[in-house]
Amino acid sequence: MKTWIGSDFHWGHKHIHKFCPDTRGHFTDVEHMNAEMVRMWNELVQPEDTVYMLGDIAFMQASQAVPVMRSLSGRKILIKGNHDRKNLKDRRFFACFDEVHDYLDIHYNGNQIVMFHYPILEWDRCHHGAIQFHGHLHQNPSGLERYRVRNVGWDYTGRFLSTMEEMIADALKGEIKPHSGRMST
């Protein structure tokens, strides 16, 4: 049983290959991309695995996205992205996920992990070594990479999905974020 993490899959996005040519440029069209991404997912993820999906799952109508989501192996936990709002209003799409969160704070193998679609400057217990995982930026840096902050998206990591252990090991190479200042009284 493995735990996976990824972000910004954008199933159904007809122009993502133009924005992210390194990871999507080889697909002949959106149908090819969608099918290959399902294949890649199911080659990695077993039915008993858990996948944290940090937003922007599908850039298509919910009625088109539901069959895609249902075809994916594993237990899917969604942390909402900006492109998920409309589809999540459809109960069938919402039901494709075991859990849906705006922001998620978990403990995993002794590490506190905070997950959000967007990179954020401050997160719970960041000054004590907590790790932040995010997406949204595709291949662009956040400016927070020196700290225990990691973009888990395919376009940034070069990996369609990463194991939680891979991302934690990489994040632990970062500095613990210091307090940004004191409140005056």
Disulfide bonds with the S-S distance in Angstrom:
none
